[in-house]
Amino acid sequence: MTNWHQDTFFQYPLTPFETSEGKIDLPILYYDNSNFLALYEVELEKAAPLLNSKLVDVARFPGGKALVALALYEYRETAVGIYNEVGVAIATVPAGTAQPKHPWLAMYEALDRRMLGLTVIDLPVTTAAACAAGKEVWGFPKFITDISFSLSGSRFCSTVKDPDSEGDIITVSGSPGLGVSGPQLDILLYSQLNEDLLRTLVVTRGGGRLCLPGSIRASVGASSHAMAQRLRDLGIHGQKPKLVFYSHGLQLRLNAGAKVA
């Protein structure tokens, strides 16, 4: 069994936090994980009404587009247990701040200078502990359901089940196209907890493959769940992503959020 705390990436001061499902430590440490990311450009007018906070504005990408990230995770070993997760997020900036002149480049700025972040609009998970932490620490829109995750070679398939019926909310499947090796992207998250806008830094490590979309497609099911409706409103069903990224080597530190003044 690996002693992750001998790794300097995880030698980080921890602060206890009591959730309704028990005590956790912040930042939450993620030791051994896989992830799959699909990026979509959608019409700005489709994305803006889906934001769950008035404290952020949709980031404007070239052509008047918004950027939507569909991120799927298999967490095999973390400080809060084993679970799967799927996030749907829209690229945003704090309300009233200037739009980035070069938004694609702004995504790669150092975290301490970055203003362009992601606001999650749906975040299903498979365990109560992960759900409680996400809601109570960050105000994330989490709910509990079954989520499959299969990444074998370059073939990928993941399905989010409707927690209220036997139907599917979304299935993402296919094989990525040509790609190159690349690093994980550090992530800036914006979320609203009560009346406060939080800025959360997600520090990542590990390599993967950045690819053309190939045959990767998202299929939104007939579910009446609110997440399925939002995905239909975004218009990503059957659409080709702009880029995809996948890895079996994701490690990260999910920090507590800081209030944005």
Secondary structure as GFF3:
##gff-version 3
##sequence-region A 1 261
A	DSSP	three_ten_helix	4	6	.	.	.	ID=ss1
A	DSSP	three_ten_helix	8	10	.	.	.	ID=ss2
A	DSSP	beta_strand	15	19	.	.	.	ID=ss3
A	DSSP	beta_strand	22	26	.	.	.	ID=ss4
A	DSSP	beta_strand	28	43	.	.	.	ID=ss5
A	DSSP	alpha_helix	44	47	.	.	.	ID=ss6
A	DSSP	three_ten_helix	48	50	.	.	.	ID=ss7
A	DSSP	beta_strand	56	58	.	.	.	ID=ss8
A	DSSP	beta_strand	65	78	.	.	.	ID=ss9
A	DSSP	beta_strand	83	94	.	.	.	ID=ss10
A	DSSP	alpha_helix	103	106	.	.	.	ID=ss11
A	DSSP	beta_strand	117	125	.	.	.	ID=ss12
A	DSSP	alpha_helix	128	133	.	.	.	ID=ss13
A	DSSP	pi_helix	134	138	.	.	.	ID=ss14
A	DSSP	beta_strand	142	144	.	.	.	ID=ss15
A	DSSP	beta_strand	150	152	.	.	.	ID=ss16
A	DSSP	beta_strand	155	161	.	.	.	ID=ss17
A	DSSP	beta_strand	168	174	.	.	.	ID=ss18
A	DSSP	beta_strand	179	183	.	.	.	ID=ss19
A	DSSP	beta_strand	187	193	.	.	.	ID=ss20
A	DSSP	beta_strand	196	205	.	.	.	ID=ss21
A	DSSP	beta_strand	207	211	.	.	.	ID=ss22
A	DSSP	beta_strand	217	220	.	.	.	ID=ss23
A	DSSP	alpha_helix	226	234	.	.	.	ID=ss24
A	DSSP	beta_strand	243	254	.	.	.	ID=ss25
A	DSSP	beta_strand	258	259	.	.	.	ID=ss26
###
